[in-house]
Amino acid sequence: DGGITQSPKYLFRKEGQNVTLSCEQNLNHDAMYWYRQDPGQGLRLIYYSQIVNDFQKGDIAEGYSVSREKKESFPLTVTSAQKNPTAFYLCASSIGQLSGNTIYFGEGSWLTVV
Amino acid sequence: AQSVTQLGSHVSVSEGALVLLRCNYSSSVPPYLFWYVQYPNQGLQLLLKYTTGATLVKGINGFEAEFKKSETSFHLTKPSAHMSDAAEYFCAVSDYTGGFKTIFGAGTRLFVKA
C-alpha cells in the first residue's frame, strides 16, 4: 500500500545528543514536510522540500536539520541545539507545494528527552 | 497573511447529537480549506476539502462543511455523533499568497459521551 512510513515510533534522547527521525514515502510525491506538534499548539512547520536536493526552513527550524538526497526520503535530525525537543513529530508529503493539494501524513514519532 | 482560528479547544457532545466544530479563516484571496482528523498517537488524515465550486462539501464518516465567504467560515458538522468520532480535528487553509503553505488551526478535541 502507498503511504508514509516514519521510524522509530518512540525515541529517547539524552542531553547533548543528536537524533535522526526517518521518513520514507512511496506516493511519488515531490513535496515533503516535517511538522512538530505540541499539546494545544497545533502543527508547526519545521522544514519543507519541494524537490530533491532542495529544502527550505519553516517557522521553527532552529535546532533541526534535514536532507533530501532521494525523492522518497526526508530524514529529520534533532540536534543538541534544540533545547526543548520533546514533542510529537509528523512527516508529510503532497504531490507538489500548491494551494489545494492535500497533505498526507505519516503516523508520527514521539521524541522524549531523558 | 493567512490564518485559521478554531473556536473552542474542547467540544463535548452526547452520542447521537449534532456535532459542530467551528473554523474561521483569514485570506486575502479565494482560499483552499481543509478539515483533518487525528486519532490518538496517529497522524492526520483528510476529512474533506474545499477548492472551488459547490460550497457544501461532503467528506468521509458522514462529516460535511460549508464554505461561507461572507462569514469567512468553514464549520464542520455531523448530524449524529458516534463514539468513534472522538478525536482531534484540525482546520487548515492555503492560498498562493502564503507561498503555497498550508496553515493549520490549533485543533479542537471532540469528546463523545455515551
Chai-1 contact restraints between the chains, C-beta under 6 A:
chainA,res_idxA,chainB,res_idxB,connection_type,confidence,min_distance_angstrom,max_distance_angstrom,comment,restraint_id
A,G42,B,F104,contact,1.0,0.0,6.0,A-B,restraint_1
A,G42,B,G105,contact,1.0,0.0,6.0,A-B,restraint_2
A,G42,B,A106,contact,1.0,0.0,6.0,A-B,restraint_3
A,G42,B,G107,contact,1.0,0.0,6.0,A-B,restraint_4
A,L43,B,F104,contact,1.0,0.0,6.0,A-B,restraint_5
A,L90,B,G43,contact,1.0,0.0,6.0,A-B,restraint_6
A,Q97,B,F100,contact,1.0,0.0,6.0,A-B,restraint_7
A,L98,B,F100,contact,1.0,0.0,6.0,A-B,restraint_8
A,S99,B,Y32,contact,1.0,0.0,6.0,A-B,restraint_9
A,S99,B,S94,contact,1.0,0.0,6.0,A-B,restraint_10
A,S99,B,D95,contact,1.0,0.0,6.0,A-B,restraint_11
A,S99,B,Y96,contact,1.0,0.0,6.0,A-B,restraint_12
A,S99,B,F100,contact,1.0,0.0,6.0,A-B,restraint_13
A,G100,B,Y32,contact,1.0,0.0,6.0,A-B,restraint_14
A,G100,B,T51,contact,1.0,0.0,6.0,A-B,restraint_15
A,T102,B,L46,contact,1.0,0.0,6.0,A-B,restraint_16
A,I103,B,T102,contact,1.0,0.0,6.0,A-B,restraint_17
A,F105,B,G43,contact,1.0,0.0,6.0,A-B,restraint_18
A,F105,B,L44,contact,1.0,0.0,6.0,A-B,restraint_19
A,G106,B,G43,contact,1.0,0.0,6.0,A-B,restraint_20
A,E107,B,Q42,contact,1.0,0.0,6.0,A-B,restraint_21
A,E107,B,G43,contact,1.0,0.0,6.0,A-B,restraint_22
A,G108,B,G43,contact,1.0,0.0,6.0,A-B,restraint_23
